[in-house]
Structure formats: C-alpha cells, structure tokens
Amino acid sequence: MSMNLGERLAREYLVAQGLEFITANFRLRLGEIDLIMRDGEFLVFVEVKYRTSDRYGTSVEQVTPAKRRKIKLVAQAYLQRYPALGAFVRFDVLGISPAETGYRFNWVKGAFE
C-alpha cells in the first residue's frame, strides 16, 4: 500500500497531534479510506484532501455526499472485519495545502456523521 504525499503528511500531522496510526488506504471494490487512526476511544476514518488552492472549494466541500456514503460503507465493512476496534467512530476530513514555509492543515473533526 503506497501512500501519496498528502496522506504521508496527514499521517505525520495526526500522529503529532496524538493520534495512533492504524492503517492507510483500506480499499474495497466500492471505495477506499485514506487513513484509519485511533483518537482515544474513537476509531477515526480520515479523508485526506490535498489541494494547491481553494479555487474549487475548501477541502471539506470537496467531500461530496456520494463520497461520504462510500466512506461510510467502507467504514462499516472495516468494522465488521475488525469489530473490536470500533466502540466509537468519527469521520474526519484533513485538508492540506502548500503554505509559505511548508503546509497548512485544516483538520475538521466529525466532518460528517
């Protein structure tokens, strides 16, 4: 499983914020979850959006209702496979964009239910 730049930056950022990395690029026929992390009691499914500009909307706006449905379906399948991991579940979006001295992170916890 290869991680692209955005996912690698997201993983490093979230680990630095105290989250524990579980897996990346969990993929099924119907879709993929970029990162799965643990934040205390929460199993967090993270959609990573790397953007060079906000011209086409913010990273959170880029996660369409159809994309949210796919993420939720893949998350349900993951939880069926690994039931012990998910007492509480959260769906986060992490937007990343280049900034003058590195990157800017826009982390939205509980971006959708």
Phi and psi in radians as a Rosetta constraint file:
Dihedral C 1 N 2 CA 2 C 2 CIRCULARHARMONIC -1.679 0.35
Dihedral N 2 CA 2 C 2 N 3 CIRCULARHARMONIC 2.483 0.35
Dihedral C 2 N 3 CA 3 C 3 CIRCULARHARMONIC -1.838 0.35
Dihedral N 3 CA 3 C 3 N 4 CIRCULARHARMONIC 2.388 0.35
Dihedral C 3 N 4 CA 4 C 4 CIRCULARHARMONIC -1.427 0.35
Dihedral N 4 CA 4 C 4 N 5 CIRCULARHARMONIC 3.088 0.35
Dihedral C 4 N 5 CA 5 C 5 CIRCULARHARMONIC -1.000 0.35
Dihedral N 5 CA 5 C 5 N 6 CIRCULARHARMONIC -0.818 0.35
Dihedral C 5 N 6 CA 6 C 6 CIRCULARHARMONIC -1.037 0.35
Dihedral N 6 CA 6 C 6 N 7 CIRCULARHARMONIC -0.759 0.35
Dihedral C 6 N 7 CA 7 C 7 CIRCULARHARMONIC -1.183 0.35
Dihedral N 7 CA 7 C 7 N 8 CIRCULARHARMONIC -0.652 0.35
Dihedral C 7 N 8 CA 8 C 8 CIRCULARHARMONIC -1.150 0.35
Dihedral N 8 CA 8 C 8 N 9 CIRCULARHARMONIC -0.774 0.35
Dihedral C 8 N 9 CA 9 C 9 CIRCULARHARMONIC -1.084 0.35
Dihedral N 9 CA 9 C 9 N 10 CIRCULARHARMONIC -0.730 0.35
Dihedral C 9 N 10 CA 10 C 10 CIRCULARHARMONIC -1.095 0.35
Dihedral N 10 CA 10 C 10 N 11 CIRCULARHARMONIC -0.784 0.35
Dihedral C 10 N 11 CA 11 C 11 CIRCULARHARMONIC -1.064 0.35
Dihedral N 11 CA 11 C 11 N 12 CIRCULARHARMONIC -0.832 0.35
Dihedral C 11 N 12 CA 12 C 12 CIRCULARHARMONIC -1.065 0.35
Dihedral N 12 CA 12 C 12 N 13 CIRCULARHARMONIC -0.750 0.35
Dihedral C 12 N 13 CA 13 C 13 CIRCULARHARMONIC -1.099 0.35
Dihedral N 13 CA 13 C 13 N 14 CIRCULARHARMONIC -0.834 0.35
Dihedral C 13 N 14 CA 14 C 14 CIRCULARHARMONIC -1.181 0.35
Dihedral N 14 CA 14 C 14 N 15 CIRCULARHARMONIC -0.666 0.35
Dihedral C 14 N 15 CA 15 C 15 CIRCULARHARMONIC -1.098 0.35
Dihedral N 15 CA 15 C 15 N 16 CIRCULARHARMONIC -0.697 0.35
Dihedral C 15 N 16 CA 16 C 16 CIRCULARHARMONIC -1.128 0.35
Dihedral N 16 CA 16 C 16 N 17 CIRCULARHARMONIC -0.450 0.35
Dihedral C 16 N 17 CA 17 C 17 CIRCULARHARMONIC -1.479 0.35
Dihedral N 17 CA 17 C 17 N 18 CIRCULARHARMONIC 0.029 0.35
Dihedral C 17 N 18 CA 18 C 18 CIRCULARHARMONIC 1.777 0.35
Dihedral N 18 CA 18 C 18 N 19 CIRCULARHARMONIC 0.037 0.35
Dihedral C 18 N 19 CA 19 C 19 CIRCULARHARMONIC -1.430 0.35
Dihedral N 19 CA 19 C 19 N 20 CIRCULARHARMONIC 2.715 0.35
Dihedral C 19 N 20 CA 20 C 20 CIRCULARHARMONIC -1.825 0.35
Dihedral N 20 CA 20 C 20 N 21 CIRCULARHARMONIC 2.285 0.35
Dihedral C 20 N 21 CA 21 C 21 CIRCULARHARMONIC -1.313 0.35
Dihedral N 21 CA 21 C 21 N 22 CIRCULARHARMONIC 2.296 0.35
Dihedral C 21 N 22 CA 22 C 22 CIRCULARHARMONIC -1.851 0.35
Dihedral N 22 CA 22 C 22 N 23 CIRCULARHARMONIC -1.054 0.35
Dihedral C 22 N 23 CA 23 C 23 CIRCULARHARMONIC -2.778 0.35
Dihedral N 23 CA 23 C 23 N 24 CIRCULARHARMONIC 2.876 0.35
Dihedral C 23 N 24 CA 24 C 24 CIRCULARHARMONIC -2.180 0.35
Dihedral N 24 CA 24 C 24 N 25 CIRCULARHARMONIC 2.657 0.35
Dihedral C 24 N 25 CA 25 C 25 CIRCULARHARMONIC 0.925 0.35
Dihedral N 25 CA 25 C 25 N 26 CIRCULARHARMONIC 0.881 0.35
Dihedral C 25 N 26 CA 26 C 26 CIRCULARHARMONIC -1.291 0.35
Dihedral N 26 CA 26 C 26 N 27 CIRCULARHARMONIC 2.031 0.35
Dihedral C 26 N 27 CA 27 C 27 CIRCULARHARMONIC -2.162 0.35
Dihedral N 27 CA 27 C 27 N 28 CIRCULARHARMONIC 2.350 0.35
Dihedral C 27 N 28 CA 28 C 28 CIRCULARHARMONIC -2.227 0.35
Dihedral N 28 CA 28 C 28 N 29 CIRCULARHARMONIC 3.024 0.35
Dihedral C 28 N 29 CA 29 C 29 CIRCULARHARMONIC -0.963 0.35
Dihedral N 29 CA 29 C 29 N 30 CIRCULARHARMONIC -0.662 0.35
Dihedral C 29 N 30 CA 30 C 30 CIRCULARHARMONIC -1.485 0.35
Dihedral N 30 CA 30 C 30 N 31 CIRCULARHARMONIC -0.131 0.35
Dihedral C 30 N 31 CA 31 C 31 CIRCULARHARMONIC 2.875 0.35
Dihedral N 31 CA 31 C 31 N 32 CIRCULARHARMONIC -3.007 0.35
Dihedral C 31 N 32 CA 32 C 32 CIRCULARHARMONIC -2.515 0.35
Dihedral N 32 CA 32 C 32 N 33 CIRCULARHARMONIC 2.575 0.35
Dihedral C 32 N 33 CA 33 C 33 CIRCULARHARMONIC -1.958 0.35
Dihedral N 33 CA 33 C 33 N 34 CIRCULARHARMONIC 2.230 0.35
Dihedral C 33 N 34 CA 34 C 34 CIRCULARHARMONIC -1.119 0.35
Dihedral N 34 CA 34 C 34 N 35 CIRCULARHARMONIC -0.937 0.35
Dihedral C 34 N 35 CA 35 C 35 CIRCULARHARMONIC -2.387 0.35
Dihedral N 35 CA 35 C 35 N 36 CIRCULARHARMONIC 2.495 0.35
Dihedral C 35 N 36 CA 36 C 36 CIRCULARHARMONIC -2.122 0.35
Dihedral N 36 CA 36 C 36 N 37 CIRCULARHARMONIC 2.157 0.35
Dihedral C 36 N 37 CA 37 C 37 CIRCULARHARMONIC -2.240 0.35
Dihedral N 37 CA 37 C 37 N 38 CIRCULARHARMONIC 2.891 0.35
Dihedral C 37 N 38 CA 38 C 38 CIRCULARHARMONIC -2.032 0.35
Dihedral N 38 CA 38 C 38 N 39 CIRCULARHARMONIC 2.311 0.35
Dihedral C 38 N 39 CA 39 C 39 CIRCULARHARMONIC -2.222 0.35
Dihedral N 39 CA 39 C 39 N 40 CIRCULARHARMONIC 1.617 0.35
Dihedral C 39 N 40 CA 40 C 40 CIRCULARHARMONIC 1.086 0.35
Dihedral N 40 CA 40 C 40 N 41 CIRCULARHARMONIC -2.130 0.35
Dihedral C 40 N 41 CA 41 C 41 CIRCULARHARMONIC -1.425 0.35
Dihedral N 41 CA 41 C 41 N 42 CIRCULARHARMONIC -0.152 0.35
Dihedral C 41 N 42 CA 42 C 42 CIRCULARHARMONIC -1.626 0.35
Dihedral N 42 CA 42 C 42 N 43 CIRCULARHARMONIC 2.367 0.35
Dihedral C 42 N 43 CA 43 C 43 CIRCULARHARMONIC -1.604 0.35
Dihedral N 43 CA 43 C 43 N 44 CIRCULARHARMONIC 2.140 0.35
Dihedral C 43 N 44 CA 44 C 44 CIRCULARHARMONIC -1.972 0.35
Dihedral N 44 CA 44 C 44 N 45 CIRCULARHARMONIC 2.144 0.35
Dihedral C 44 N 45 CA 45 C 45 CIRCULARHARMONIC -1.696 0.35
Dihedral N 45 CA 45 C 45 N 46 CIRCULARHARMONIC 2.069 0.35
Dihedral C 45 N 46 CA 46 C 46 CIRCULARHARMONIC -1.956 0.35
Dihedral N 46 CA 46 C 46 N 47 CIRCULARHARMONIC 2.189 0.35
Dihedral C 46 N 47 CA 47 C 47 CIRCULARHARMONIC -1.701 0.35
Dihedral N 47 CA 47 C 47 N 48 CIRCULARHARMONIC 2.129 0.35
Dihedral C 47 N 48 CA 48 C 48 CIRCULARHARMONIC -1.740 0.35
Dihedral N 48 CA 48 C 48 N 49 CIRCULARHARMONIC 2.263 0.35
Dihedral C 48 N 49 CA 49 C 49 CIRCULARHARMONIC -2.159 0.35
Dihedral N 49 CA 49 C 49 N 50 CIRCULARHARMONIC 1.926 0.35
Dihedral C 49 N 50 CA 50 C 50 CIRCULARHARMONIC -1.718 0.35
Dihedral N 50 CA 50 C 50 N 51 CIRCULARHARMONIC 2.154 0.35
Dihedral C 50 N 51 CA 51 C 51 CIRCULARHARMONIC -2.324 0.35
Dihedral N 51 CA 51 C 51 N 52 CIRCULARHARMONIC 2.428 0.35
Dihedral C 51 N 52 CA 52 C 52 CIRCULARHARMONIC -1.490 0.35
Dihedral N 52 CA 52 C 52 N 53 CIRCULARHARMONIC -0.314 0.35
Dihedral C 52 N 53 CA 53 C 53 CIRCULARHARMONIC -2.713 0.35
Dihedral N 53 CA 53 C 53 N 54 CIRCULARHARMONIC 2.902 0.35
Dihedral C 53 N 54 CA 54 C 54 CIRCULARHARMONIC -1.672 0.35
Dihedral N 54 CA 54 C 54 N 55 CIRCULARHARMONIC 0.319 0.35
Dihedral C 54 N 55 CA 55 C 55 CIRCULARHARMONIC -0.969 0.35
Dihedral N 55 CA 55 C 55 N 56 CIRCULARHARMONIC -0.627 0.35
Dihedral C 55 N 56 CA 56 C 56 CIRCULARHARMONIC -1.808 0.35
Dihedral N 56 CA 56 C 56 N 57 CIRCULARHARMONIC 0.457 0.35
Dihedral C 56 N 57 CA 57 C 57 CIRCULARHARMONIC 1.814 0.35
Dihedral N 57 CA 57 C 57 N 58 CIRCULARHARMONIC 2.858 0.35
Dihedral C 57 N 58 CA 58 C 58 CIRCULARHARMONIC -1.285 0.35
Dihedral N 58 CA 58 C 58 N 59 CIRCULARHARMONIC 2.930 0.35
Dihedral C 58 N 59 CA 59 C 59 CIRCULARHARMONIC -1.038 0.35
Dihedral N 59 CA 59 C 59 N 60 CIRCULARHARMONIC -0.650 0.35
Dihedral C 59 N 60 CA 60 C 60 CIRCULARHARMONIC -1.207 0.35
Dihedral N 60 CA 60 C 60 N 61 CIRCULARHARMONIC -0.688 0.35
Dihedral C 60 N 61 CA 61 C 61 CIRCULARHARMONIC -1.134 0.35
Dihedral N 61 CA 61 C 61 N 62 CIRCULARHARMONIC -0.417 0.35
Dihedral C 61 N 62 CA 62 C 62 CIRCULARHARMONIC -1.269 0.35
Dihedral N 62 CA 62 C 62 N 63 CIRCULARHARMONIC -0.281 0.35
Dihedral C 62 N 63 CA 63 C 63 CIRCULARHARMONIC -1.542 0.35
Dihedral N 63 CA 63 C 63 N 64 CIRCULARHARMONIC 1.660 0.35
Dihedral C 63 N 64 CA 64 C 64 CIRCULARHARMONIC -1.235 0.35
Dihedral N 64 CA 64 C 64 N 65 CIRCULARHARMONIC 2.835 0.35
Dihedral C 64 N 65 CA 65 C 65 CIRCULARHARMONIC -0.967 0.35
Dihedral N 65 CA 65 C 65 N 66 CIRCULARHARMONIC -0.668 0.35
Dihedral C 65 N 66 CA 66 C 66 CIRCULARHARMONIC -1.121 0.35
Dihedral N 66 CA 66 C 66 N 67 CIRCULARHARMONIC -0.727 0.35
Dihedral C 66 N 67 CA 67 C 67 CIRCULARHARMONIC -1.138 0.35
Dihedral N 67 CA 67 C 67 N 68 CIRCULARHARMONIC -0.700 0.35
Dihedral C 67 N 68 CA 68 C 68 CIRCULARHARMONIC -1.069 0.35
Dihedral N 68 CA 68 C 68 N 69 CIRCULARHARMONIC -0.759 0.35
Dihedral C 68 N 69 CA 69 C 69 CIRCULARHARMONIC -1.034 0.35
Dihedral N 69 CA 69 C 69 N 70 CIRCULARHARMONIC -0.779 0.35
Dihedral C 69 N 70 CA 70 C 70 CIRCULARHARMONIC -1.075 0.35
Dihedral N 70 CA 70 C 70 N 71 CIRCULARHARMONIC -0.797 0.35
Dihedral C 70 N 71 CA 71 C 71 CIRCULARHARMONIC -1.044 0.35
Dihedral N 71 CA 71 C 71 N 72 CIRCULARHARMONIC -0.753 0.35
Dihedral C 71 N 72 CA 72 C 72 CIRCULARHARMONIC -1.127 0.35
Dihedral N 72 CA 72 C 72 N 73 CIRCULARHARMONIC -0.704 0.35
Dihedral C 72 N 73 CA 73 C 73 CIRCULARHARMONIC -1.117 0.35
Dihedral N 73 CA 73 C 73 N 74 CIRCULARHARMONIC -0.765 0.35
Dihedral C 73 N 74 CA 74 C 74 CIRCULARHARMONIC -1.140 0.35
Dihedral N 74 CA 74 C 74 N 75 CIRCULARHARMONIC -0.684 0.35
Dihedral C 74 N 75 CA 75 C 75 CIRCULARHARMONIC -1.077 0.35
Dihedral N 75 CA 75 C 75 N 76 CIRCULARHARMONIC -0.747 0.35
Dihedral C 75 N 76 CA 76 C 76 CIRCULARHARMONIC -1.061 0.35
Dihedral N 76 CA 76 C 76 N 77 CIRCULARHARMONIC -0.741 0.35
Dihedral C 76 N 77 CA 77 C 77 CIRCULARHARMONIC -1.108 0.35
Dihedral N 77 CA 77 C 77 N 78 CIRCULARHARMONIC -0.707 0.35
Dihedral C 77 N 78 CA 78 C 78 CIRCULARHARMONIC -1.077 0.35
Dihedral N 78 CA 78 C 78 N 79 CIRCULARHARMONIC -0.767 0.35
Dihedral C 78 N 79 CA 79 C 79 CIRCULARHARMONIC -1.185 0.35
Dihedral N 79 CA 79 C 79 N 80 CIRCULARHARMONIC -0.535 0.35
Dihedral C 79 N 80 CA 80 C 80 CIRCULARHARMONIC -1.191 0.35
Dihedral N 80 CA 80 C 80 N 81 CIRCULARHARMONIC -0.634 0.35
Dihedral C 80 N 81 CA 81 C 81 CIRCULARHARMONIC -1.287 0.35
Dihedral N 81 CA 81 C 81 N 82 CIRCULARHARMONIC -0.654 0.35
Dihedral C 81 N 82 CA 82 C 82 CIRCULARHARMONIC -2.228 0.35
Dihedral N 82 CA 82 C 82 N 83 CIRCULARHARMONIC 1.185 0.35
Dihedral C 82 N 83 CA 83 C 83 CIRCULARHARMONIC -1.112 0.35
Dihedral N 83 CA 83 C 83 N 84 CIRCULARHARMONIC -0.486 0.35
Dihedral C 83 N 84 CA 84 C 84 CIRCULARHARMONIC -1.193 0.35
Dihedral N 84 CA 84 C 84 N 85 CIRCULARHARMONIC -0.329 0.35
Dihedral C 84 N 85 CA 85 C 85 CIRCULARHARMONIC -1.379 0.35
Dihedral N 85 CA 85 C 85 N 86 CIRCULARHARMONIC -0.432 0.35
Dihedral C 85 N 86 CA 86 C 86 CIRCULARHARMONIC -2.044 0.35
Dihedral N 86 CA 86 C 86 N 87 CIRCULARHARMONIC 1.329 0.35
Dihedral C 86 N 87 CA 87 C 87 CIRCULARHARMONIC -1.265 0.35
Dihedral N 87 CA 87 C 87 N 88 CIRCULARHARMONIC -0.881 0.35
Dihedral C 87 N 88 CA 88 C 88 CIRCULARHARMONIC -2.134 0.35
Dihedral N 88 CA 88 C 88 N 89 CIRCULARHARMONIC 2.450 0.35
Dihedral C 88 N 89 CA 89 C 89 CIRCULARHARMONIC -2.170 0.35
Dihedral N 89 CA 89 C 89 N 90 CIRCULARHARMONIC 2.490 0.35
Dihedral C 89 N 90 CA 90 C 90 CIRCULARHARMONIC -2.413 0.35
Dihedral N 90 CA 90 C 90 N 91 CIRCULARHARMONIC 2.539 0.35
Dihedral C 90 N 91 CA 91 C 91 CIRCULARHARMONIC -1.974 0.35
Dihedral N 91 CA 91 C 91 N 92 CIRCULARHARMONIC 2.009 0.35
Dihedral C 91 N 92 CA 92 C 92 CIRCULARHARMONIC -1.959 0.35
Dihedral N 92 CA 92 C 92 N 93 CIRCULARHARMONIC 2.696 0.35
Dihedral C 92 N 93 CA 93 C 93 CIRCULARHARMONIC -2.120 0.35
Dihedral N 93 CA 93 C 93 N 94 CIRCULARHARMONIC 2.308 0.35
Dihedral C 93 N 94 CA 94 C 94 CIRCULARHARMONIC -2.099 0.35
Dihedral N 94 CA 94 C 94 N 95 CIRCULARHARMONIC 1.906 0.35
Dihedral C 94 N 95 CA 95 C 95 CIRCULARHARMONIC -1.591 0.35
Dihedral N 95 CA 95 C 95 N 96 CIRCULARHARMONIC 2.395 0.35
Dihedral C 95 N 96 CA 96 C 96 CIRCULARHARMONIC -2.262 0.35
Dihedral N 96 CA 96 C 96 N 97 CIRCULARHARMONIC 2.340 0.35
Dihedral C 96 N 97 CA 97 C 97 CIRCULARHARMONIC -2.489 0.35
Dihedral N 97 CA 97 C 97 N 98 CIRCULARHARMONIC 2.604 0.35
Dihedral C 97 N 98 CA 98 C 98 CIRCULARHARMONIC -1.090 0.35
Dihedral N 98 CA 98 C 98 N 99 CIRCULARHARMONIC 2.474 0.35
Dihedral C 98 N 99 CA 99 C 99 CIRCULARHARMONIC -2.210 0.35
Dihedral N 99 CA 99 C 99 N 100 CIRCULARHARMONIC 3.073 0.35
Dihedral C 99 N 100 CA 100 C 100 CIRCULARHARMONIC -0.990 0.35
Dihedral N 100 CA 100 C 100 N 101 CIRCULARHARMONIC -0.720 0.35
Dihedral C 100 N 101 CA 101 C 101 CIRCULARHARMONIC -2.081 0.35
Dihedral N 101 CA 101 C 101 N 102 CIRCULARHARMONIC 0.738 0.35
Dihedral C 101 N 102 CA 102 C 102 CIRCULARHARMONIC 2.373 0.35
Dihedral N 102 CA 102 C 102 N 103 CIRCULARHARMONIC -2.037 0.35
Dihedral C 102 N 103 CA 103 C 103 CIRCULARHARMONIC -2.423 0.35
Dihedral N 103 CA 103 C 103 N 104 CIRCULARHARMONIC 2.663 0.35
Dihedral C 103 N 104 CA 104 C 104 CIRCULARHARMONIC -1.894 0.35
Dihedral N 104 CA 104 C 104 N 105 CIRCULARHARMONIC 2.342 0.35
Dihedral C 104 N 105 CA 105 C 105 CIRCULARHARMONIC -1.983 0.35
Dihedral N 105 CA 105 C 105 N 106 CIRCULARHARMONIC 2.324 0.35
Dihedral C 105 N 106 CA 106 C 106 CIRCULARHARMONIC -2.137 0.35
Dihedral N 106 CA 106 C 106 N 107 CIRCULARHARMONIC 1.672 0.35
Dihedral C 106 N 107 CA 107 C 107 CIRCULARHARMONIC -1.725 0.35
Dihedral N 107 CA 107 C 107 N 108 CIRCULARHARMONIC 2.024 0.35
Dihedral C 107 N 108 CA 108 C 108 CIRCULARHARMONIC -1.917 0.35
Dihedral N 108 CA 108 C 108 N 109 CIRCULARHARMONIC 1.843 0.35
Dihedral C 108 N 109 CA 109 C 109 CIRCULARHARMONIC -1.341 0.35
Dihedral N 109 CA 109 C 109 N 110 CIRCULARHARMONIC 2.419 0.35
Dihedral C 109 N 110 CA 110 C 110 CIRCULARHARMONIC 1.045 0.35
Dihedral N 110 CA 110 C 110 N 111 CIRCULARHARMONIC 0.749 0.35
Dihedral C 110 N 111 CA 111 C 111 CIRCULARHARMONIC -1.081 0.35
Dihedral N 111 CA 111 C 111 N 112 CIRCULARHARMONIC -0.503 0.35
Dihedral C 111 N 112 CA 112 C 112 CIRCULARHARMONIC -2.703 0.35
Dihedral N 112 CA 112 C 112 N 113 CIRCULARHARMONIC 2.810 0.35
